[in-house]
Structure formats: C-alpha cells, structure tokens
C-alpha cells in the first residue's frame, strides 16, 4: 500500500527531493503516485509536519 499525504501538508518540498523513485508531485498539497511508490518510507521520515503516512 502506497504512502499518502494528508491535508496537513504545507507543500514545503522536503519530501520531493528525498523520494528515490520520483513518486511525489507538487501542488497546493503534494500527492504520491501509488503506482510509483515503493513504500520505502523516506518521505514520511523527513516530513516536518508528519503529513505522510500509510493509509489506515
């Protein structure tokens, strides 16, 4: 299951540079492409707002 970005995202850009497969795209709120996400968790570990997690 791919990671998801919640509405707590402040679009700071920290996660984009860390994603090894380029699965994150920019916008008002960033989005993770589930077809590209490898579930490595790097994005979640660097998010300063804790806005990235696995879906519940």
C-alpha positions in Angstrom: 0.0 0.0 0.0 1.5 3.3 -1.0 2.1 6.2 1.4 -0.4 9.1 1.3 -0.1 12.8 2.1 -2.8 14.3 4.4 -4.3 17.8 4.4 -1.6 18.7 6.9 0.8 19.0 4.0 2.3 22.6 3.8 4.0 21.9 0.4 7.4 22.6 1.8 9.2 20.4 -0.8 11.2 18.4 1.7 9.8 15.0 0.6 10.2 15.5 -3.2 14.0 15.6 -3.0 14.1 12.5 -0.8 11.8 10.2 -2.9 14.2 7.8 -4.7 11.6 7.0 -7.4 10.1 10.4 -8.1 6.6 9.4 -6.9 5.7 12.7 -5.4 4.2 15.6 -7.4 3.8 19.2 -6.4 0.6 21.2 -5.9 -1.2 23.0 -3.2 -0.9 19.7 -1.4 1.6 17.2 -2.7 0.4 13.8 -4.0 2.1 10.5 -4.1 1.6 8.3 -7.2 0.6 4.9 -5.8 1.9 3.1 -8.9 5.4 4.5 -8.4 5.6 4.4 -4.6 7.8 1.6 -3.3 6.8 2.1 0.3 10.3 2.9 1.5 9.1 5.5 4.0 11.8 8.0 3.3 9.2 10.8 2.6 7.4 10.1 5.9 10.6 10.2 7.9 11.7 13.7 6.5 8.2 15.4 6.6 8.4 18.2 9.2 4.6 18.3 9.5 4.1 14.5 9.9 1.7 14.7 7.0 2.8 11.5 5.3 1.8 8.0 6.4 0.5 4.7 5.3 -3.3 4.6 4.8 -5.3 3.3 7.8 
